[in-house]
């Protein structure tokens, strides 16, 4: 029986935590808050995170920024705090290993 290295365990934990948090947010957004657009976008971002799509980090940032701004402007501090906490979780080293930042493409050389 092999023991998983601590970094692999941390990476698995961050994937499960962020995907689960976005799915829970989607349920609350759809059934409690009636926020249809972000409630439908959250499972898409969660699916991209789950399959480790190269643009998953970007889509999560866009969704969470909208949630944070809407929460702050509407005075819903629980939504804003959730979004800020999730954005901070995306900055953790295990999350950076799972979903690396997108690098800009190399510029094409002139002919």
Backbone torsions as a table, in degrees:
resi	resn	phi	psi	omega
1	UNK	NA	125.8	-179.2
2	UNK	-95.1	147.5	178.7
3	UNK	-99.1	130.5	179.7
4	UNK	-68.3	140.4	178.2
5	UNK	-67.8	151.2	-176.1
6	UNK	-57.6	-35.9	-179.2
7	UNK	-68.7	-35.4	178.0
8	UNK	-67.2	-38.3	177.4
9	UNK	-65.9	-41.5	178.2
10	UNK	-64.7	-39.6	178.3
11	UNK	-64.3	-43.5	178.3
12	UNK	-63.5	-39.9	179.5
13	UNK	-64.1	-42.3	-179.4
14	UNK	-68.1	-35.6	176.7
15	UNK	-64.1	-49.9	-178.7
16	UNK	-62.8	-42.2	-177.5
17	UNK	-65.7	-47.7	-177.3
18	UNK	-71.1	-40.8	178.0
19	UNK	-64.9	-44.2	178.3
20	UNK	-63.5	-40.2	179.0
21	UNK	-64.6	-40.2	178.9
22	UNK	-69.0	-36.0	176.7
23	UNK	-68.8	-38.7	176.0
24	UNK	-65.2	-40.9	177.2
25	UNK	-61.0	-41.5	179.6
26	UNK	-60.6	-41.5	178.9
27	UNK	-63.3	-45.1	179.5
28	UNK	-66.3	-42.7	-178.6
29	UNK	-63.2	-39.0	-178.0
30	UNK	-78.5	-47.4	-171.1
31	UNK	-93.0	-26.1	-177.9
32	UNK	-101.9	-51.6	-173.0
33	UNK	-88.7	-18.8	-176.2
34	UNK	61.8	36.0	175.5
35	UNK	-94.4	88.0	-169.3
36	UNK	-68.9	-43.3	-175.4
37	UNK	-65.6	-50.0	179.9
38	UNK	-73.3	-27.2	175.8
39	UNK	-67.2	-29.1	176.6
40	UNK	-88.6	-27.4	179.7
41	UNK	-77.8	-29.6	-177.3
42	UNK	-61.8	-44.3	177.2
43	UNK	-65.1	-30.1	177.2
44	UNK	-66.8	-46.2	178.1
45	UNK	-63.8	-38.7	178.3
46	UNK	-64.0	-40.4	178.6
47	UNK	-65.5	-40.5	178.0
48	UNK	-63.9	-39.6	176.8
49	UNK	-65.8	-40.2	-176.8
50	UNK	-64.8	-38.4	-179.2
51	UNK	-90.5	3.6	178.6
52	UNK	57.0	45.8	177.1
53	UNK	-64.4	145.1	-178.2
54	UNK	-59.0	-27.9	-179.4
55	UNK	-101.2	13.0	-177.7
56	UNK	-62.8	-42.5	-180.0
57	UNK	-60.0	-44.5	-179.3
58	UNK	-62.9	-45.4	-179.2
59	UNK	-64.5	-37.0	177.4
60	UNK	-66.4	-40.6	178.0
61	UNK	-61.5	-43.0	-179.7
62	UNK	-62.5	-49.9	-179.8
63	UNK	-60.4	-47.8	-176.2
64	UNK	-68.8	-31.4	175.4
65	UNK	-66.3	-42.5	177.0
66	UNK	-62.6	-42.6	178.9
67	UNK	-63.1	-42.5	-179.8
68	UNK	-65.2	-44.1	-179.7
69	UNK	-66.7	-43.2	179.2
70	UNK	-64.7	-41.4	178.6
71	UNK	-63.7	-41.1	-179.8
72	UNK	-68.9	-41.9	-178.7
73	UNK	-73.3	-31.2	-180.0
74	UNK	-88.6	-6.3	-178.6
75	UNK	78.6	15.2	177.6
76	UNK	-92.2	84.3	-171.6
77	UNK	-71.4	-20.6	176.8
78	UNK	-69.4	-39.8	177.3
79	UNK	-67.0	-41.8	179.1
80	UNK	-64.8	-41.7	179.5
81	UNK	-65.9	-39.4	176.4
82	UNK	-59.2	-47.8	-177.3
83	UNK	-64.0	-43.1	179.6
84	UNK	-64.8	-41.9	178.9
85	UNK	-63.5	-40.2	179.3
86	UNK	-68.3	-38.4	176.8
87	UNK	-64.6	-40.7	177.0
88	UNK	-65.5	-35.9	177.8
89	UNK	-64.9	-32.7	177.2
90	UNK	-69.0	-14.8	178.9
91	UNK	-89.6	-9.0	-178.3
92	UNK	-67.7	148.0	-179.8
93	UNK	-54.0	-41.3	177.8
94	UNK	-62.4	-37.5	178.6
95	UNK	-67.9	-36.3	177.6
96	UNK	-67.3	-30.8	176.1
97	UNK	-73.6	-37.0	-178.5
98	UNK	-74.2	-47.8	-178.7
99	UNK	-121.4	85.9	-178.8
100	UNK	-65.1	154.4	177.8
101	UNK	-64.5	147.6	179.5
102	UNK	-79.4	126.4	178.5
103	UNK	-89.8	142.1	176.8
104	UNK	-65.8	147.1	-179.1
105	UNK	-66.3	150.4	177.2
106	UNK	-66.4	140.4	-179.8
107	UNK	-70.9	143.6	179.2
108	UNK	-75.1	139.9	178.0
109	UNK	-75.3	147.8	177.4
110	UNK	-70.6	143.4	179.0
111	UNK	-69.1	NA	NA
